[in-house]
Amino acid sequence: MIRIIRLPDCYLMIIGNVELKKTPPYIARKLALQESGFSLARPTSDVEAQADVINYRLPNNTKPLYYDIHMTTHIHENKFEFNGHVIIKFEVKTLPLNEIVIHMKELENLEIKLLNSTLGLIENNVDYDHEEETDFLIIKTKNNLVLNGIYHLDITYDGELRDDNLGFYRSSYLNDKNENIWLATTQFESVEARSAFPCYDEPQIRAPFKIKITYGKNYKAVSNMPVIETIDESSLQGYVTTSFKESPPIQTYLIAFIISDFDYVSKGVQKVYAKPNSIKDGEADLALRYGIEIIAKFEEYLGVDYFTEKMDQFALPDFDAGAMENFGIVTYREEYLLHNNATDTTQQKENVLTIISHEFAHQWFGDLVAPDWWVYLWLNEGFATLYEFQLVSLIYETDRLMDSFILNAVHPALEYDGNDVRPMSHYVESPDDIDDLFDYIAYEKAGSVLRMIQNAIGDDVWSKGLENYLKNRSLLAATPDHLHTAIQQAINEKGNIDLDIAKIMLSWETQSGYPVINVKKTNDTLTFTQERFLYDEEDKETLWYVPINFITASDSLVINTKPDLWLNQERSISLSRVKSSRNWNEKDWIVANLQQGYYYRVNYDESIWQALIDQLNECHNVIDLRSRGQLIDDSLNLARAGKISYEIPFGIVKHLKKETDYLPWAAAYGDLLLLNRWLSGLNMHAKYQKYIRTLVEPFYTHVGFEIMENEHKFNRYSRRIAINLACQFGHDDCLETTKSKLKDEKIHPDMQEAIYSNGLRGADAETYNKTIEMMLNLENQAQRTLIIRALGCAQNEANLKTFLLLAIKDEPKIRLQEKYRIFSSWTNAGHVGVKVVIDFVKEHYEDISDISSSLVRSILNNAASYISSEELTTQFIDLLDFLKAKNVIDDTHKNDYLNTVNATILWQEKNVKVIEDWLDRNRANSVVISTAVLALVFSAIIKLFF
């Protein structure tokens, strides 16, 4: 399953000073928090205290051997009920046994029979209980069952297609005649198969499935396996029944079935399904081409053939998960599978490519070999995240996909993992806790750690290890031990390295966080010391097995990602220049973690940092591109954690005036916006904005507004960043140009995000409302998403409120997934957005809760991270007190939100003066440079005319 995370398109821009107060704003806000009852200690709720008492795991005293499922749906008649019949063949594993425990959720009218091994009736109308908390269906037989005996459960039941995009649910679209056409589809990961049919709904439990579906004859039914036959249903006029081939043993969460009127394009064993108009317009053609290329490359790279008989891909109008790797039938949001060359952006085209690669990776990592329990979810998602980029980079070598991996996986993972969060392997049981595992740790961190191991042992050994793993555990459950063993086999067979891979990987899998490697240089010695990197705490105890490589200013080495030495779960290691083949002197700069090939941050002593600053500002190209991005990201986050002064990252970032490549600017982009968020509302905010305008000016001028034919995609991404930064920080030409271009009849797809996001910032009500109306009438989901995010950038409070109202009023053209997107896009308006959303939640909290019971809390969590002024702190506390009185939140929630606000206050106390002093010193330098430039221009004019 894919998670889609994107940077904000726009950010609040405030020009001017706030009134000077005797007490700094962040001190006043701290006092306000204390008065509100805030405390740093987080109280433990009763639910948390009792959470570990409930057992959500099946007892495993029986084992499923086979499922025979028959589903009947009436979706073609716009009716949402369905009827189900499942026969589960099972074996008794322990005695005594007169209770069979399986999963079931939200199904009704159950009739259960117990049959013997030959389907003879043993007991009719078997008694049962249902535990709602655990979803256990406890089937109680009159007599004990026989050890190792084979039995069948025959269960008929009824259900209703859900409207929350989970389980067996309904979706719809408007056809050419403006008719609402319904379809039925599924999303079972992680624990929703049980809401479609009673089953053993755990990831380590596999069994073959045979599926039949009865439905309206004007529709099509598709499932995991190829069709055997479709016959008219004699008992239901106008219905047909499609039978599918029996599957190999697979997990319940990978089962899927879709009943729709969709069309498809096909080649060989691959098909891409979508709405008829999308197929007619050729929007599925690219996905079909990519799918064929990616399957072939995976087979070549892994040495293991694609093992299912077909591959179907479905573009669904309503789909919350992003994409899902069901066995032989992958489902997607429309915007992540379909592509229209005339209207979609280069970024959207890349998304289609990488997301298909992510889901197809799961056909091996997740479908062929699955984790033994959700604790090892990273065995699925880590590999899929890595090969989302790396596999595609083997097909399209010039696309710089591994640069994208660093920006979209490594950097976000390092940021998230710098907090006190879980390790990669983390045991949970409840459905809510399982869903929480689908986070940066399972995806981006795991992918980054796996890439680190690959870089450390070499591609040949790595790929052989994966081949061993997939072949050894084919159609079985796996634990990390199985992966370690497979890689160690490859090391022993092919490698010339002496490594205990289990010890190395366990140090990363079972421990939270990651290290910062501190590098200290003397004339004769380099010392590398590790400690855990945390933003707000200290941990001096945790140690990892860490591969280290480096280059110095005096080296003439070819840069690669192989380790020069290892920290073997020890605090530090020193390297003597005399005993080493490497060379450095007292004034040399050093860069460690070359190409950012490993998963950690690097901090340097003051002399090395200064040498790096000097080198970057004198001739930045001497240091390789990925390392420049790493230096930017590491230094800004080390300063955020209080490990270095902000003078260092500001010195590093200063060289961006000379940068024209996408990677360093993209590395800086999110961190520069974060600083802008934390400085908003303070007296010195205008100084920071002015400095960033000066910094981005050359880049903005370099990329311009004109799209060049056949230019590299990173040029187009650079243009988006340059325009966004320039406009967000108040560049007059940028604001005027984007506002003007908003009126253009046709905007190039790759310019739409920048033009809409920044042009709508100051749009009048008429222009804003016209844009909303245009979005509502668009069919292309990718375009709708782009414009929804852009609408959230509005700096006019009335416009922003109009935007939020879209999510709660009865607007049939707004999908559920778009309502969630609206309630996240308001953050693009920064302080104005927070102010509006505070008032909006207070007025409409009941309507918001009707969309989802947890949506108000999600909005509050976002709002807390955007509060940086005294005024907003006061308003936010008032809102929390109001919602607490209405029982929407409790003390635990309130304290969590105020913890976030307090973190911003503490950051401001420590860092605002340092940043302001640096800006004041460097403002003088900017003036001198500007004056010198003006003098040269004036001199040229004098010579021209005289």
CORZI-V615639 format. One record per residue. N is the residue number from 1. SS is DSSP state (a for helix, b for strand, c for the rest). Layout:
n: <N N>
ss: <SS SS>
This chain:
n: <1 2 3 4 5 6 7 8 9 10 11 12 13 14 15 16 17 18 19 20 21 22 23 24 25 26 27 28 29 30 31 32 33 34 35 36 37 38 39 40 41 42 43 44 45 46 47 48 49 50 51 52 53 54 55 56 57 58 59 60 61 62 63 64 65 66 67 68 69 70 71 72 73 74 75 76 77 78 79 80 81 82 83 84 85 86 87 88 89 90 91 92 93 94 95 96 97 98 99 100 101 102 103 104 105 106 107 108 109 110 111 112 113 114 115 116 117 118 119 120 121 122 123 124 125 126 127 128 129 130 131 132 133 134 135 136 137 138 139 140 141 142 143 144 145 146 147 148 149 150 151 152 153 154 155 156 157 158 159 160 161 162 163 164 165 166 167 168 169 170 171 172 173 174 175 176 177 178 179 180 181 182 183 184 185 186 187 188 189 190 191 192 193 194 195 196 197 198 199 200 201 202 203 204 205 206 207 208 209 210 211 212 213 214 215 216 217 218 219 220 221 222 223 224 225 226 227 228 229 230 231 232 233 234 235 236 237 238 239 240 241 242 243 244 245 246 247 248 249 250 251 252 253 254 255 256 257 258 259 260 261 262 263 264 265 266 267 268 269 270 271 272 273 274 275 276 277 278 279 280 281 282 283 284 285 286 287 288 289 290 291 292 293 294 295 296 297 298 299 300 301 302 303 304 305 306 307 308 309 310 311 312 313 314 315 316 317 318 319 320 321 322 323 324 325 326 327 328 329 330 331 332 333 334 335 336 337 338 339 340 341 342 343 344 345 346 347 348 349 350 351 352 353 354 355 356 357 358 359 360 361 362 363 364 365 366 367 368 369 370 371 372 373 374 375 376 377 378 379 380 381 382 383 384 385 386 387 388 389 390 391 392 393 394 395 396 397 398 399 400 401 402 403 404 405 406 407 408 409 410 411 412 413 414 415 416 417 418 419 420 421 422 423 424 425 426 427 428 429 430 431 432 433 434 435 436 437 438 439 440 441 442 443 444 445 446 447 448 449 450 451 452 453 454 455 456 457 458 459 460 461 462 463 464 465 466 467 468 469 470 471 472 473 474 475 476 477 478 479 480 481 482 483 484 485 486 487 488 489 490 491 492 493 494 495 496 497 498 499 500 501 502 503 504 505 506 507 508 509 510 511 512 513 514 515 516 517 518 519 520 521 522 523 524 525 526 527 528 529 530 531 532 533 534 535 536 537 538 539 540 541 542 543 544 545 546 547 548 549 550 551 552 553 554 555 556 557 558 559 560 561 562 563 564 565 566 567 568 569 570 571 572 573 574 575 576 577 578 579 580 581 582 583 584 585 586 587 588 589 590 591 592 593 594 595 596 597 598 599 600 601 602 603 604 605 606 607 608 609 610 611 612 613 614 615 616 617 618 619 620 621 622 623 624 625 626 627 628 629 630 631 632 633 634 635 636 637 638 639 640 641 642 643 644 645 646 647 648 649 650 651 652 653 654 655 656 657 658 659 660 661 662 663 664 665 666 667 668 669 670 671 672 673 674 675 676 677 678 679 680 681 682 683 684 685 686 687 688 689 690 691 692 693 694 695 696 697 698 699 700 701 702 703 704 705 706 707 708 709 710 711 712 713 714 715 716 717 718 719 720 721 722 723 724 725 726 727 728 729 730 731 732 733 734 735 736 737 738 739 740 741 742 743 744 745 746 747 748 749 750 751 752 753 754 755 756 757 758 759 760 761 762 763 764 765 766 767 768 769 770 771 772 773 774 775 776 777 778 779 780 781 782 783 784 785 786 787 788 789 790 791 792 793 794 795 796 797 798 799 800 801 802 803 804 805 806 807 808 809 810 811 812 813 814 815 816 817 818 819 820 821 822 823 824 825 826 827 828 829 830 831 832 833 834 835 836 837 838 839 840 841 842 843 844 845 846 847 848 849 850 851 852 853 854 855 856 857 858 859 860 861 862 863 864 865 866 867 868 869 870 871 872 873 874 875 876 877 878 879 880 881 882 883 884 885 886 887 888 889 890 891 892 893 894 895 896 897 898 899 900 901 902 903 904 905 906 907 908 909 910 911 912 913 914 915 916 917 918 919 920 921 922 923 924 925 926 927 928 929 930 931 932 933 934 935 936 937 938 939 940 941 942 943 944 945 946>
ss: <c c c c c c c c c c c c c c c c c c c c c c c c a a a a a a a a a a a c c c c c c c c c c a a a a a a a a c c c c c c c c b b b b b b b b b b b b c a a a c c c b b b b b b b b b b b b c c c c c c b b b b b c c c c b b b b b b b b c c c c c b b b c c c b b b b b c c c c b b b b b c c c c c c c c c b b b b b b b b b b b c b c c c c b b b b b b b b c c c c c b b b b b b b b c c c c c a a a c c c b c c c c c c b b b b b b b b b b b c c c b b b b c c c b b b b b b c c c c c c b b b b b b c c c c c b b a a a c c b b b b c c b b b b b c c b b b b b c a a a a a c c c c a a a a a a a a a a a a a a a a a a c c c c c c c c b b b b b b c c c c c c b b c c c c b b b b b a a a c c c c c c c c c a a a a a a a a a a a a a a a a a c c b c c c b b b c c a a a c a a a a a a a a a a a a a a a a a a c a a a c a a a a a a a a a a a a a a a a a c c c c c c c c c c c c c a a a a a a c c c c a a a a a a a a a a a a a a a a a c a a a a a a a a a a a a a a c c c b b b c a a a a a a a a a a a a a a a c c c c c c a a a a a a a a a c c c c c b b b b b b b c c c b b b b b b b b c c c c c c c c c c c c b b b b c b b b c c c c c c c c c c c c b b b b c c c b b b b b c c c c c c c c c c c c c b b b c a a a c c c c b b b b c a a a a a a a a a a a a a a a a a c c a a a a a a a a a a a a a a a a c c c c c a a a a a a a a a a a a a c c c a a a a a a a a a a a a a a a a a a c c c c c a a a a a a a a a a a a a a a a a a a c c c c c c c c c a a a a a a a a a a a a a a a a c c c a a a a a a a a a a c c c c c c c a a a a a a a a a a a a a a c c a a a a a a a a a a a a c c c c a a a a a a a a a a a c c c c c a a a a a a a a a a a a c c c c c c c a a a a a a a a a a a a a a a a a a a a a a a a a a a a a a a a a a a a c c c a a a a a a a a a a a c c c c a a a a a a a a a a a a a a a a c c c c c a a a a a a a a a a a a a a a a a a a a a a a a a a a a a a a a a a a a a a a a a a a a a a a a a a a a a a a c>
